[in-house]
Amino acid sequence: MSPTAQEAFKFCEKIAKSHYENFPVGWFIPKVSRKFVYAVYAFARMADDFSDEPRFESDRTARLDDFGKRLDLAMTGQVAAGDFLFTALMETLEKTDIPAKLLKDLLTAFRMDTAKKRYKNYQELQSYCVYSANPIGRIVLALFGYKDPKLLSLSDQICTGIQLVNHWQDIAVDLAKDRVYLPEEDMNRFGYSYDDLYSRKINGNFQALLRFEISRTRSLFFEGKPLLNALHRKLRWQVGLMWLGPMKVLEKIEENGYDIFHKRPSLTKANLIRLFLPILFGKFS
């Protein structure tokens, strides 16, 4: 039996709310649009698990390919009986201006994760972010009717920044999966080797390396910041939270002496509450 659209969106909401951490999804987005954000987030979350979680080790590619086929069907208004996720996605594509290509881009990023474990330089990492992060911002802007290329470009800066923050806070988590997002070129520049990394060595070289990556990441957020004043109030609140949250994580990395090996830097509920006031009053620092 096929689920109703309401049941399908509830399924997606449950997935979204059980996973997001530093950058809560949909808090300030109008209820009429929030369900579409949940559908996209659930799609990305499940596909990411396929590329990442140990339980899918033996059939990552097959599962991602299956998602691709189901997405193609949803684009033509076809969904298999009992498919909650793609019922919600089909409804999302029918009722919004979200380009299906952006969902395909996300799948491209997850396929990259199954095959690519190292990045030679920052340019390679940026290219990955084009598929893994930037589509999310563009999807949210599409929901609100924003199509100006300049605004899309500003969104890309913020979303790439968010992706990089996730990489820096998860260095230890990714290392356990034999995945390194620190660009090899940067590691060589600061005299920090893969052996050092696998030994979880925190020395002056590592601190200098992360200081450099954090500085470059902050620059992306500030380059994208003009987007906030160009947005509708409630969307500005949502994007503002997505701007301030990751910036706070970068602060936590610095405050902890760049030790991401023994304590993963993340936001507490208290941190999130303290972010609300400047967001509501439009004061982003």
C-alpha positions as CSV (number, residue, x, y, z in Angstrom):
1,M,0.0,0.0,0.0
2,S,1.3,3.4,-0.9
3,P,1.7,6.0,1.8
4,T,-0.2,9.3,1.7
5,A,1.8,12.4,1.1
6,Q,1.3,13.3,4.8
7,E,2.6,10.0,6.0
8,A,5.6,10.3,3.7
9,F,6.6,13.7,4.9
10,K,6.2,12.6,8.6
11,F,8.6,9.8,7.8
12,C,11.1,12.3,6.4
13,E,10.7,14.7,9.4
14,K,11.5,12.0,11.8
15,I,14.7,11.2,10.0
16,A,15.7,14.8,9.8
17,K,15.0,15.6,13.5
18,S,16.9,12.5,14.7
19,H,20.1,13.4,12.8
20,Y,20.8,17.1,12.6
21,E,23.2,18.6,15.2
22,N,25.1,21.8,14.6
23,F,22.8,23.3,12.0
24,P,19.2,22.6,12.8
25,V,17.0,22.2,9.8
26,G,13.7,24.0,9.3
27,W,13.4,25.9,12.6
28,F,12.5,29.2,11.0
29,I,11.2,28.0,7.6
30,P,7.4,28.4,7.2
31,K,5.5,25.2,7.9
32,V,4.2,25.0,4.4
33,S,7.8,24.7,3.1
34,R,9.3,22.9,6.0
35,K,8.1,19.5,4.9
36,F,10.0,19.8,1.6
37,V,13.2,20.6,3.5
38,Y,12.7,17.5,5.6
39,A,12.2,15.4,2.5
40,V,15.5,16.6,0.9
41,Y,17.3,16.3,4.2
42,A,16.1,12.7,4.7
43,F,17.1,11.8,1.1
44,A,20.6,13.2,1.8
45,R,20.9,11.6,5.2
46,M,20.0,8.1,4.0
47,A,22.2,8.3,1.0
48,D,25.1,9.6,3.2
49,D,24.6,6.6,5.4
50,F,24.9,4.3,2.4
51,S,28.2,5.8,1.6
52,D,29.5,6.0,5.2
53,E,28.0,3.5,7.6
54,P,29.8,0.2,8.3
55,R,26.6,-1.8,7.9
56,F,26.4,-0.9,4.2
57,E,30.1,-1.8,3.5
58,S,29.2,-4.6,1.1
59,D,26.6,-2.9,-1.1
60,R,27.3,0.9,-1.0
61,T,27.3,1.3,-4.7
62,A,24.3,-0.8,-5.3
63,R,22.2,1.1,-2.8
64,L,23.3,4.5,-4.2
65,D,22.5,3.3,-7.7
66,D,19.1,2.2,-6.5
67,F,18.5,5.6,-5.1
68,G,19.4,7.1,-8.4
69,K,16.9,4.9,-10.2
70,R,14.2,5.7,-7.7
71,L,14.9,9.4,-8.1
72,D,14.6,9.1,-11.9
73,L,11.2,7.4,-11.4
74,A,10.1,10.1,-8.9
75,M,11.0,12.8,-11.5
76,T,8.5,11.2,-13.8
77,G,5.8,10.9,-11.2
78,Q,6.4,7.2,-10.4
79,V,7.0,5.7,-7.0
80,A,6.9,2.1,-5.9
81,A,4.3,1.1,-3.4
82,G,5.4,1.6,0.2
83,D,8.2,3.9,-0.7
84,F,7.8,6.7,1.9
85,L,11.0,8.7,1.1
86,F,10.5,8.9,-2.7
87,T,6.7,9.6,-2.3
88,A,7.8,12.7,-0.3
89,L,10.4,13.6,-2.9
90,M,8.0,13.1,-5.8
91,E,5.6,15.5,-4.1
92,T,8.4,17.9,-3.4
93,L,9.5,18.0,-7.1
94,E,5.9,18.4,-8.2
95,K,5.1,21.2,-5.8
96,T,8.3,23.2,-5.8
97,D,10.8,24.7,-8.1
98,I,13.7,22.6,-6.8
99,P,15.8,21.4,-9.7
100,A,16.1,17.6,-9.6
101,K,19.7,18.1,-10.8
102,L,20.6,19.3,-7.3
103,L,19.5,16.0,-5.8
104,K,21.5,14.1,-8.4
105,D,24.5,16.3,-7.5
106,L,24.1,15.1,-3.9
107,L,24.2,11.5,-5.1
108,T,27.4,12.3,-7.0
109,A,29.0,13.4,-3.8
110,F,28.1,10.3,-2.0
111,R,29.4,8.1,-4.8
112,M,32.7,10.1,-4.5
113,D,32.8,9.2,-0.8
114,T,32.8,5.5,-1.7
115,A,35.8,5.9,-4.0
116,K,37.9,8.8,-2.8
117,K,39.7,8.7,0.5
118,R,42.3,11.5,0.0
119,Y,42.4,15.0,-1.4
120,K,45.6,16.3,-3.1
121,N,44.8,20.0,-2.7
122,Y,42.1,22.5,-1.6
123,Q,40.8,22.7,-5.2
124,E,39.9,19.0,-5.1
125,L,38.1,19.5,-1.8
126,Q,36.2,22.5,-3.2
127,S,35.1,20.4,-6.1
128,Y,33.7,17.9,-3.7
129,C,31.8,20.6,-1.9
130,V,30.1,21.7,-5.1
131,Y,28.3,18.4,-5.1
132,S,28.1,17.6,-1.3
133,A,27.2,20.9,0.2
134,N,26.2,23.7,-2.3
135,P,23.1,21.9,-3.6
136,I,21.5,22.2,-0.1
137,G,21.7,26.0,0.0
138,R,20.4,26.2,-3.6
139,I,17.5,23.9,-2.8
140,V,16.5,26.1,0.2
141,L,16.7,29.3,-1.9
142,A,14.7,27.6,-4.7
143,L,11.9,26.9,-2.1
144,F,11.7,30.6,-1.5
145,G,11.8,31.6,-5.2
146,Y,15.4,33.0,-5.2
147,K,17.1,32.5,-8.5
148,D,19.6,35.4,-8.7
149,P,23.0,33.9,-9.6
150,K,24.7,36.3,-7.3
151,L,22.7,35.0,-4.3
152,L,23.3,31.4,-5.3
153,S,27.0,32.1,-5.4
154,L,26.9,33.7,-1.9
155,S,25.0,30.6,-0.7
156,D,27.7,28.4,-2.2
157,Q,30.3,30.1,-0.1
158,I,28.4,29.5,3.2
159,C,27.5,25.9,2.3
160,T,31.1,25.1,1.4
161,G,32.1,26.7,4.7
162,I,29.6,24.5,6.6
163,Q,30.9,21.4,4.9
164,L,34.5,22.3,5.8
165,V,33.5,22.9,9.4
166,N,32.1,19.4,9.4
167,H,35.3,18.0,8.0
168,W,37.5,19.7,10.6
169,Q,35.3,18.7,13.6
170,D,35.2,15.1,12.3
171,I,38.8,14.6,11.5
172,A,39.0,11.8,14.1
173,V,35.7,10.3,13.1
174,D,36.7,10.2,9.4
175,L,40.2,8.9,10.2
176,A,38.6,5.8,11.7
177,K,37.0,5.2,8.3
178,D,40.4,5.7,6.6
179,R,39.1,9.0,5.1
180,V,41.1,12.2,5.2
181,Y,39.7,15.5,4.0
182,L,42.7,17.6,5.1
183,P,44.4,18.5,1.7
184,E,47.7,16.7,1.3
185,E,49.2,19.9,-0.1
186,D,48.4,21.7,3.1
187,M,49.7,18.9,5.3
188,N,53.0,19.0,3.5
189,R,53.2,22.8,3.8
190,F,52.9,22.6,7.6
191,G,55.1,19.5,7.9
192,Y,52.4,17.2,9.2
193,S,52.4,13.6,7.8
194,Y,49.8,10.9,7.4
195,D,51.8,9.0,10.0
196,D,51.4,11.9,12.4
197,L,47.7,12.0,11.6
198,Y,47.2,8.3,12.2
199,S,49.2,8.6,15.5
200,R,46.8,11.4,16.4
201,K,49.7,13.7,17.1
202,I,48.9,17.1,18.3
203,N,51.9,19.3,17.9
204,G,52.7,22.8,16.7
205,N,52.6,21.7,13.1
206,F,49.1,20.2,13.5
207,Q,47.9,23.3,15.3
208,A,49.3,25.6,12.5
209,L,47.6,23.4,9.9
210,L,44.2,23.6,11.5
211,R,44.6,27.3,12.3
212,F,45.2,27.8,8.5
213,E,42.2,25.7,7.5
214,I,39.9,27.4,10.1
215,S,41.0,30.8,8.8
216,R,40.3,29.9,5.2
217,T,36.9,28.5,6.3
218,R,36.0,31.6,8.2
219,S,36.7,33.6,5.1
220,L,34.1,31.7,3.2
221,F,31.5,32.5,5.8
222,F,32.3,36.2,5.7
223,E,32.3,36.2,1.8
224,G,28.8,34.7,1.9
225,K,27.5,36.9,4.7
226,P,25.9,39.5,2.4
227,L,23.3,36.8,1.5
228,L,21.7,37.2,4.9
229,N,20.5,40.8,4.3
230,A,19.1,39.8,0.9
231,L,16.7,37.2,2.3
232,H,13.1,37.2,3.5
233,R,13.1,37.6,7.4
234,K,12.3,34.0,8.3
235,L,14.7,32.6,5.8
236,R,17.3,35.0,7.0
237,W,16.8,33.6,10.5
238,Q,17.3,30.0,9.3
239,V,20.4,30.9,7.2
240,G,21.7,33.0,10.1
241,L,21.5,30.0,12.4
242,M,23.4,28.0,9.8
243,W,26.0,30.8,9.6
244,L,26.5,31.3,13.4
245,G,26.4,27.6,14.4
246,P,29.4,26.5,12.3
247,M,31.3,29.6,13.3
248,K,30.8,28.7,16.9
249,V,32.1,25.2,16.2
250,L,35.3,26.7,14.8
251,E,35.7,28.7,18.0
252,K,35.3,25.5,20.1
253,I,38.1,23.9,18.0
254,E,40.4,26.8,18.8
255,E,39.4,27.0,22.5
256,N,40.3,23.3,22.8
257,G,43.8,23.9,21.5
258,Y,42.9,22.2,18.2
259,D,42.5,18.8,19.9
260,I,39.8,17.2,17.8
261,F,41.1,13.7,18.7
262,H,40.0,13.5,22.3
263,K,36.8,15.6,22.3
264,R,34.7,16.2,19.2
265,P,33.7,19.9,19.1
266,S,30.0,20.3,18.8
267,L,27.2,22.6,19.9
268,T,25.2,22.1,23.1
269,K,21.6,23.1,23.6
270,A,22.9,26.0,25.6
271,N,25.0,27.1,22.7
272,L,22.0,27.0,20.4
273,I,19.9,29.0,22.8
274,R,22.5,31.7,23.0
275,L,22.6,31.9,19.2
276,F,18.8,32.7,19.0
277,L,18.9,36.3,20.3
278,P,21.2,37.8,17.8
279,I,19.4,35.9,15.0
280,L,16.0,37.1,16.0
281,F,17.3,40.7,16.1
282,G,19.2,40.4,12.9
283,K,22.6,40.9,14.6
284,F,25.0,38.5,13.2
285,S,28.6,38.6,14.6
